[in-house]
């Protein structure tokens, strides 16, 4: 039965129409506003799906201007070679362990999304990063 809830003994009983769930003790005014807004959102989605949600609410669709940059083992090694760094020095630059760089270059582990993006930045201007490494050597 739609809108039914389980009563004592596991028997179904009808839920009174239009009755809202009990509000937890200590709910703040902000909490009540958030709950009310979410209830409106759910009602709109049930009424007409995403089209109804978009009609009633501001919906922003954001395209990621920074797509994932592939960083295969050869690419990682090429970026490291472009800055002229050992695995240990390159790892220090990236903030990872030398074992992590080794695993990337051997294909045992791919770089995370953040690491792949950083590698792309290094690939875009290796001279800058080579100078940074040289300035911090020693």
C-alpha positions as a Markdown table, in Angstrom:
| # | Residue | x | y | z |
|---|---|---|---|---|
| 1 | Unk | 0.0 | 0.0 | 0.0 |
| 2 | Unk | 1.6 | 3.4 | -1.0 |
| 3 | Unk | 2.4 | 5.7 | 1.8 |
| 4 | Unk | 2.1 | 2.8 | 4.3 |
| 5 | Unk | 4.3 | 2.5 | 7.3 |
| 6 | Unk | 5.0 | -0.5 | 9.6 |
| 7 | Unk | 3.2 | -0.2 | 12.9 |
| 8 | Unk | 3.6 | -2.3 | 16.1 |
| 9 | Unk | 4.0 | -6.0 | 15.3 |
| 10 | Unk | 5.2 | -5.2 | 11.8 |
| 11 | Unk | 1.7 | -4.7 | 10.4 |
| 12 | Unk | 1.2 | -2.1 | 7.7 |
| 13 | Unk | -0.8 | 1.0 | 8.6 |
| 14 | Unk | -1.7 | 3.9 | 6.4 |
| 15 | Unk | 0.2 | 7.1 | 6.8 |
| 16 | Unk | -2.0 | 10.1 | 7.0 |
| 17 | Unk | -1.8 | 12.1 | 3.8 |
| 18 | Unk | 0.3 | 15.3 | 3.8 |
| 19 | Unk | 1.9 | 14.5 | 7.2 |
| 20 | Unk | 5.5 | 15.5 | 7.5 |
| 21 | Unk | 8.2 | 13.5 | 9.4 |
| 22 | Unk | 8.7 | 14.5 | 13.0 |
| 23 | Unk | 11.3 | 17.1 | 13.4 |
| 24 | Unk | 14.3 | 16.0 | 15.4 |
| 25 | Unk | 14.7 | 17.7 | 18.8 |
| 26 | Unk | 17.1 | 20.7 | 18.7 |
| 27 | Unk | 16.6 | 21.5 | 15.1 |
| 28 | Unk | 17.6 | 25.1 | 14.4 |
| 29 | Unk | 15.9 | 27.6 | 12.3 |
| 30 | Unk | 18.5 | 27.1 | 9.6 |
| 31 | Unk | 18.0 | 23.3 | 9.9 |
| 32 | Unk | 14.2 | 23.8 | 9.4 |
| 33 | Unk | 14.8 | 25.9 | 6.3 |
| 34 | Unk | 17.2 | 23.3 | 4.8 |
| 35 | Unk | 14.7 | 20.5 | 5.5 |
| 36 | Unk | 11.8 | 22.5 | 4.0 |
| 37 | Unk | 13.9 | 23.3 | 0.9 |
| 38 | Unk | 14.9 | 19.7 | 0.4 |
| 39 | Unk | 11.3 | 18.6 | 0.8 |
| 40 | Unk | 10.3 | 21.0 | -2.0 |
| 41 | Unk | 13.1 | 19.7 | -4.2 |
| 42 | Unk | 12.0 | 16.1 | -3.6 |
| 43 | Unk | 8.4 | 17.0 | -4.3 |
| 44 | Unk | 9.4 | 18.7 | -7.6 |
| 45 | Unk | 11.5 | 15.7 | -8.7 |
| 46 | Unk | 8.6 | 13.3 | -7.9 |
| 47 | Unk | 6.2 | 15.6 | -9.8 |
| 48 | Unk | 8.1 | 16.0 | -13.0 |
| 49 | Unk | 11.6 | 14.8 | -12.8 |
| 50 | Unk | 14.6 | 16.9 | -13.6 |
| 51 | Unk | 12.5 | 19.1 | -15.9 |
| 52 | Unk | 10.3 | 20.2 | -13.0 |
| 53 | Unk | 13.3 | 20.7 | -10.7 |
| 54 | Unk | 14.9 | 23.0 | -13.4 |
| 55 | Unk | 11.7 | 24.9 | -13.8 |
| 56 | Unk | 11.3 | 25.6 | -10.0 |
| 57 | Unk | 15.0 | 25.9 | -8.9 |
| 58 | Unk | 18.2 | 27.5 | -10.2 |
| 59 | Unk | 20.2 | 24.7 | -11.7 |
| 60 | Unk | 23.7 | 25.3 | -12.9 |
| 61 | Unk | 25.5 | 22.8 | -15.0 |
| 62 | Unk | 29.2 | 23.2 | -14.9 |
| 63 | Unk | 31.5 | 21.8 | -17.6 |
| 64 | Unk | 34.9 | 20.9 | -16.2 |
| 65 | Unk | 37.3 | 23.2 | -18.1 |
| 66 | Unk | 40.2 | 21.0 | -16.9 |
| 67 | Unk | 39.7 | 17.5 | -18.2 |
| 68 | Unk | 41.7 | 14.7 | -16.7 |
| 69 | Unk | 45.2 | 14.6 | -18.1 |
| 70 | Unk | 46.4 | 11.1 | -18.9 |
| 71 | Unk | 49.8 | 10.3 | -17.3 |
| 72 | Unk | 51.0 | 7.0 | -18.5 |
| 73 | Unk | 54.3 | 5.6 | -17.3 |
| 74 | Unk | 56.3 | 7.0 | -20.3 |
| 75 | Unk | 54.7 | 10.4 | -19.8 |
| 76 | Unk | 55.7 | 10.5 | -16.2 |
| 77 | Unk | 59.3 | 9.5 | -17.0 |
| 78 | Unk | 59.4 | 12.1 | -19.8 |
| 79 | Unk | 58.2 | 14.9 | -17.5 |
| 80 | Unk | 60.8 | 13.9 | -14.9 |
| 81 | Unk | 63.6 | 13.8 | -17.6 |
| 82 | Unk | 62.5 | 17.3 | -18.9 |
| 83 | Unk | 63.3 | 18.8 | -15.5 |
| 84 | Unk | 66.4 | 16.7 | -15.1 |
| 85 | Unk | 65.5 | 15.3 | -11.7 |
| 86 | Unk | 66.2 | 12.0 | -10.0 |
| 87 | Unk | 63.2 | 10.1 | -8.9 |
| 88 | Unk | 63.9 | 11.2 | -5.3 |
| 89 | Unk | 64.2 | 14.9 | -6.3 |
| 90 | Unk | 61.1 | 14.7 | -8.5 |
| 91 | Unk | 59.1 | 13.0 | -5.7 |
| 92 | Unk | 60.1 | 15.9 | -3.3 |
| 93 | Unk | 58.9 | 18.4 | -5.9 |
| 94 | Unk | 55.6 | 16.6 | -6.2 |
| 95 | Unk | 55.2 | 15.9 | -2.5 |
| 96 | Unk | 55.1 | 12.1 | -2.9 |
| 97 | Unk | 57.6 | 9.4 | -2.1 |
| 98 | Unk | 60.2 | 8.2 | -4.5 |
| 99 | Unk | 58.5 | 4.8 | -4.4 |
| 100 | Unk | 55.3 | 6.5 | -5.7 |
| 101 | Unk | 57.2 | 8.0 | -8.6 |
| 102 | Unk | 58.8 | 4.6 | -9.3 |
| 103 | Unk | 55.4 | 2.9 | -9.3 |
| 104 | Unk | 54.1 | 5.5 | -11.7 |
| 105 | Unk | 57.0 | 5.1 | -14.1 |
| 106 | Unk | 56.7 | 1.3 | -14.0 |
| 107 | Unk | 53.0 | 1.3 | -14.5 |
| 108 | Unk | 52.2 | -0.3 | -11.2 |
| 109 | Unk | 50.0 | 2.7 | -10.1 |
| 110 | Unk | 48.7 | 5.6 | -12.1 |
| 111 | Unk | 49.1 | 9.1 | -10.7 |
| 112 | Unk | 46.0 | 10.5 | -9.0 |
| 113 | Unk | 44.0 | 13.2 | -10.7 |
| 114 | Unk | 45.7 | 15.9 | -8.8 |
| 115 | Unk | 49.1 | 14.5 | -9.5 |
| 116 | Unk | 48.3 | 14.1 | -13.2 |
| 117 | Unk | 47.2 | 17.7 | -13.4 |
| 118 | Unk | 50.5 | 18.8 | -11.6 |
| 119 | Unk | 52.5 | 16.7 | -14.1 |
| 120 | Unk | 50.7 | 18.5 | -17.0 |
| 121 | Unk | 51.6 | 21.9 | -15.5 |
| 122 | Unk | 55.2 | 20.8 | -15.2 |
| 123 | Unk | 55.1 | 19.5 | -18.8 |
| 124 | Unk | 53.8 | 22.9 | -20.0 |
| 125 | Unk | 56.8 | 24.8 | -18.6 |
| 126 | Unk | 59.6 | 22.4 | -17.6 |
| 127 | Unk | 62.1 | 25.2 | -17.5 |
| 128 | Unk | 60.3 | 26.9 | -14.7 |
| 129 | Unk | 60.3 | 23.7 | -12.6 |
| 130 | Unk | 63.9 | 22.9 | -13.5 |
| 131 | Unk | 64.9 | 26.3 | -12.1 |
| 132 | Unk | 62.8 | 25.7 | -9.0 |
| 133 | Unk | 64.6 | 22.4 | -8.4 |
| 134 | Unk | 68.0 | 23.9 | -9.0 |
| 135 | Unk | 67.2 | 26.8 | -6.5 |
| 136 | Unk | 66.2 | 24.3 | -3.8 |
| 137 | Unk | 69.0 | 21.8 | -4.4 |
| 138 | Unk | 71.6 | 21.5 | -1.8 |
